[in-house]
Amino acid sequence: MTNERPPQGAPPDPDGLAEAKVMLDAVIRALGQKVRSLEAEEAVKTAEALALTQELRRWALVAFEEREKVEKRMKDRGGIVHDHSIDFDQARAQIGRRLARLRAAGGSGGVPG
């Protein structure tokens, strides 16, 4: 199992989303390993073993869906929209430059309302 925890000095994770993602990834891997091991055994031919394999697959799908939700919340928290993060400092600087140009071009002392 790999250690997917954030490195030392990483930004804080107050709502535990990074930890939740690490745990869901571990659950998905464990469920996948169990399904593969059950399918490799001869015992899978029994109805009980088949039902157990199907149940494990359903839980894996639940884990995938939850991981997707966590990843979406992490993107939302990080200001990522359509796979692009918004640089608010750059946007603020650009707005400031545009306002300065408007003030310089206006000459009347203000922007008409």
Backbone as a ProteinNet text record, in pm:
[ID]
protein_1_A
[PRIMARY]
MTNERPPQGAPPDPDGLAEAKVMLDAVIRALGQKVRSLEAEEAVKTAEALALTQELRRWALVAFEEREKVEKRMKDRGGIVHDHSIDFDQARAQIGRRLARLRAAGGSGGVPG
[TERTIARY]
85.4	0	90.1	57.1	137.2	85.2	174.9	136.7	103.5	-23.7	-67	-101.8	-50.2	-77.2	-4	-57.5	9.3	147.6	245.9	380.8	386.9	497	518.5	512.3	448.8	439.6	327.8	248.6	135.8	30	-54.5	-158.2	-249.8	-305.8	-392.2	-516.8	-570.7	-688.7	-797.3	-859.3	-950.8	-1073.6	-1121.7	-1242.1	-1210.3	-1083.4	-1044.9	-1064.4	-1077.7	-1102	-983.8	-862.8	-745.5	-737.5	-764.4	-762.4	-873.4	-991.2	-1101.8	-1065.8	-999.7	-959.1	-858.6	-762	-663	-733.3	-827.7	-898.5	-983.9	-1053.6	-1136.5	-1050.2	-933.5	-842.8	-799.8	-770	-729	-842.9	-964.7	-1081.4	-1102.6	-1091.9	-1112.2	-1009	-882	-777.7	-804.5	-842.8	-867.8	-985.9	-1092	-1207.4	-1169.7	-1092.5	-1048.7	-964.3	-873.7	-790.2	-875.3	-972.4	-1058.5	-1141.8	-1196.7	-1276.7	-1188.8	-1066.9	-977	-939.5	-915.1	-877.5	-995.3	-1116.4	-1234.3	-1257.6	-1239.6	-1261.3	-1156.8	-1038.1	-930.8	-952.8	-1029	-1053.8	-1162.4	-1157.3	-1260.2	-1392.7	-1387.6	-1508.1	-1605	-1561.7	-1647.5	-1765.6	-1757.3	-1865.8	-1992.3	-1980.5	-2098	-2180.8	-2307.8	-2398.3	-2359.9	-2318	-2280.4	-2156.8	-2059.2	-1937.5	-1967.1	-2054.3	-2092.3	-2164.5	-2253.4	-2325.3	-2227.9	-2128.7	-2029.2	-1948.4	-1909.7	-1834.6	-1917.4	-2044.9	-2131.9	-2147.4	-2160	-2173.4	-2046.4	-1930.3	-1804.3	-1793.6	-1838	-1835.4	-1927.1	-2043.9	-2135.9	-2071.3	-2005.8	-1939.8	-1823.9	-1755.3	-1647.6	-1705.6	-1821	-1885.4	-1923.8	-1973.4	-2006.9	-1881.8	-1771.4	-1646.2	-1598.5	-1610.8	-1573.3	-1657.8	-1788.6	-1877.3	-1842	-1813.4	-1777.7	-1644.2	-1548.8	-1420.4	-1439.4	-1529.7	-1560.7	-1615.8	-1705.4	-1762.8	-1653.8	-1563.5	-1455	-1365.7	-1331	-1246.1	-1313.7	-1445.3	-1517.8	-1513.5	-1534.5	-1528.8	-1389.2	-1286.2	-1148.6	-1123.7	-1175.6	-1160.8	-1235.8	-1358.4	-1438.2	-1368.1	-1314.8	-1245	-1120	-1054.6	-932.9	-958.1	-1083.8	-1115.4	-1094.6	-1105.2	-1084.7	-1219.3	-1224.3	-1345.7	-1311.5	-1382.2	-1357.4	-1210.2	-1155.4	-1017.3	-913.7	-951.8	-858	-875.6	-765.4	-777.1	-782.5	-851.6	-865.6	-757.2	-678.1	-572.9	-631	-677.2	-742.7	-646.7	-521	-423.3	-404	-395.2	-379.4	-504.4	-622.1	-747.2	-756.8	-718.9	-722	-628.7	-508.9	-412.4	-465	-526.6	-580.1	-695	-781.3	-890.9	-835.1	-732.6	-668.7	-611	-545.6	-490	-600.7	-709	-820.2	-883.5	-901.4	-957	-863.5	-733.8	-636.8	-645.5	-661.5	-675.5	-803.7	-912.5	-1039.3	-1026.1	-960.7	-940.8	-856.5	-751.3	-660.4	-731.7	-818.4	-887.9	-1006.8	-1064.2	-1185.6	-1163.6	-1064.1	-1034.3	-1136	-1253.8	-1356	-1351.1	-1262.6	-1249.8	-1329.8	-1413.6	-1492.1	-1554.4	-1601.7	-1670.8	-1819.5	-1884.5	-2026.4	-2108.5	-2207.9	-2289.1	-2416.4
-116.6	0	123.1	220.2	341.3	443.2	529.5	635.8	759.8	795	907.3	1028.3	1033.6	1147.3	1269.6	1389.7	1511.4	1521.8	1576.7	1589	1690.1	1684.4	1780.2	1922	2013.2	2151.6	2177.3	2074.1	2092.4	2178.6	2246.8	2330	2246.1	2306.6	2230.7	2178.3	2072	2007.5	2007.1	2125.2	2136.6	2047.7	2019.5	1937.3	1790.8	1753.7	1613.7	1553	1634.6	1580.5	1498.6	1546	1471.3	1336.6	1335.2	1209.1	1116.2	1170.9	1089.6	1027	1103.7	1050.7	938	956.1	850.8	723.9	739.4	623	555.1	633.4	574.9	501.2	557.3	488	353.9	351.8	226.6	125.1	171.5	81.9	23.8	107.1	60.8	-45.6	-19.4	-119.4	-249.7	-241.4	-361.4	-441.2	-371.1	-440.8	-507.7	-438.7	-497.8	-621.7	-616.5	-733.7	-850.5	-822.7	-929.2	-991.6	-909.6	-962.4	-1050.6	-1000.4	-1080.2	-1212.2	-1210.2	-1334.6	-1431.9	-1379.7	-1467.6	-1528.2	-1447.1	-1497.8	-1601.1	-1593.2	-1687.6	-1822.4	-1823.9	-1948	-2029.9	-2158	-2247.2	-2228.8	-2176.8	-2160.7	-2059.8	-1980.1	-1877.8	-1940.4	-2066.4	-2132.9	-2146.2	-2135	-2147.1	-2018.5	-2031.1	-1915.4	-1813	-1860.5	-1768.6	-1687.6	-1751.7	-1681.3	-1581.5	-1620.3	-1527.4	-1405.1	-1429.4	-1318.5	-1226.4	-1283.6	-1203.9	-1119.1	-1178.4	-1105	-989.4	-1012.5	-905.9	-795.1	-832.5	-733.3	-649.1	-712.7	-638.9	-541.6	-584	-495.4	-374.3	-397.8	-286.3	-187	-238.3	-149	-74.7	-138	-69.6	46	24.4	133.4	248.6	216	320	399	328.4	395.3	485.2	438.2	520.9	647.5	633.9	750.1	849.2	797.5	886	955.8	883.1	945.1	1057.2	1035.3	1138.8	1264.1	1243.6	1357	1431.5	1356.6	1418.7	1499.3	1440.9	1512.7	1640.9	1636.2	1755.9	1862.3	1820.8	1917.5	1976.1	1894.1	1944.2	2048	2021.2	2117.6	2246	2232	2349.9	2432.4	2366	2435.5	2506.2	2447	2505.1	2609.8	2640	2740.5	2689.7	2559.3	2502.2	2493.5	2553.1	2553.5	2497.2	2395.5	2332.5	2293.3	2232.4	2184.4	2295.2	2419.4	2531.7	2604.9	2635.1	2710.3	2859.2	2931.3	3075	3143.4	3227.7	3302.6	3437.9	3448.1	3569.4	3687.7	3661.9	3771.2	3831.7	3746.5	3795	3870.5	3817.4	3884.9	4021.3	4028.9	4155	4257.2	4213.3	4303.6	4353.6	4264.2	4304.3	4403.6	4381.8	4475.7	4610.9	4609.4	4735	4811.4	4741	4806.3	4865.7	4792.9	4844.3	4967	4964	5080.6	5201	5175.1	5284.8	5344.7	5262.3	5313.8	5394.3	5346.9	5420.2	5556.5	5558.5	5685.2	5780.5	5727	5812.6	5865.2	5783.2	5824.7	5913.6	5901	5975.8	6125	6167.4	6308.6	6387.9	6338.8	6416.8	6390.4	6303.1	6278.1	6159.5	6102.3	5986	5915.7	5800.7	5722.7	5753.2	5793.4	5826.8	5706	5727.2	5616.5	5612.7
0	0	0	-81	-87.7	10.9	55.4	148.7	67.4	58.7	-22.4	63.2	183.4	269.9	217.9	246.6	201.6	264.4	192.4	246.2	360.3	436.6	545.3	489.4	559.5	515.8	416.9	386	294.1	362.8	284.5	345.7	434.2	538	628.7	558.3	613.1	556.9	664.9	690.8	805	795.7	675.6	664.2	636.3	635.8	623.1	485.8	382.1	248.5	196.6	220.9	173.4	243.7	372.9	447.9	398.8	371.3	320.2	186.8	99.6	-31	-13.7	77.9	103.2	151.4	242.6	296.8	189.9	107.7	2.3	-99.9	-133.8	-225.8	-168.2	-37.4	28	27.7	53.6	53	-87	-188.3	-326.2	-361.1	-323.9	-351.9	-278	-150.4	-70.4	-126.7	-164.2	-221.8	-354	-436.1	-562.9	-542.2	-443.6	-415.1	-366.9	-282.2	-229.8	-341.7	-428.9	-541.3	-629.4	-661.3	-746.2	-679.6	-548.4	-480.6	-475.3	-454.5	-454.8	-593	-695.7	-831.4	-870.3	-812	-843.9	-775.8	-667.3	-594.1	-662.4	-639.3	-692	-618.5	-497.6	-415.7	-474.9	-572.6	-631.3	-704.2	-728.7	-800.9	-716.7	-585.8	-501	-506.6	-480.6	-483.8	-377.7	-261.7	-153.5	-192	-253.4	-294.9	-406.2	-498.4	-605.6	-548.3	-451.2	-389	-314.9	-248.2	-176.9	-276.1	-387.7	-490.2	-544.1	-570.8	-620.3	-516.7	-390.2	-283.6	-271.9	-281.7	-276.9	-393.8	-511.1	-627.4	-606.9	-547.1	-518.9	-422.5	-319.6	-224.6	-289.9	-382.7	-454.8	-535.7	-599.6	-674.2	-582.4	-463.1	-365.3	-329.1	-307.2	-271.6	-385.5	-511	-626.5	-631.4	-609.4	-612.3	-500.9	-383.2	-271.8	-298.3	-357.8	-389.4	-490.8	-586.7	-685.5	-617.5	-520.7	-447.1	-369.9	-307.8	-231.7	-324.7	-441	-536.3	-584.8	-606.7	-650.2	-541.4	-415.7	-305.2	-290.5	-313.8	-305.5	-415.1	-535.7	-644.7	-613.4	-563.3	-528.5	-421.6	-321.4	-213.4	-266.2	-365.6	-420.9	-527.2	-556.6	-657.7	-799	-819.4	-952.3	-1023	-1143.1	-1222.6	-1359.6	-1403.9	-1533.8	-1547.2	-1442.3	-1436.1	-1445.3	-1419	-1416.4	-1284.5	-1218.2	-1093.9	-1125.8	-1042	-1059.5	-977.6	-1041.8	-972.5	-934	-809.1	-764.1	-756.3	-722.6	-718.2	-857	-957.6	-1094.9	-1139.6	-1106.2	-1142.4	-1074.3	-946	-871.9	-937	-976.4	-1039.6	-1174	-1251	-1381.4	-1364.6	-1267.5	-1241.9	-1201.3	-1116.4	-1075.4	-1193.3	-1285.9	-1405.3	-1491.5	-1506.9	-1588.8	-1524.2	-1393.2	-1324.2	-1337	-1328.1	-1342.8	-1482.6	-1584.1	-1721.2	-1736.2	-1674.5	-1680.2	-1611.1	-1494.5	-1425.2	-1507.9	-1569.7	-1650.5	-1774.2	-1832.9	-1955.9	-1926.8	-1806.5	-1773.4	-1763.3	-1692.9	-1679.4	-1601	-1576.1	-1506.2	-1356.4	-1313.6	-1171.5	-1122.8	-1203.8	-1159.3	-1276.3	-1250.1	-1352.1	-1340.9	-1451.7	-1442.4	-1401.5	-1321.1	-1269.7	-1340.3
[MASK]
+++++++++++++++++++++++++++++++++++++++++++++++++++++++++++++++++++++++++++++++++++++++++++++++++++++++++++++++++

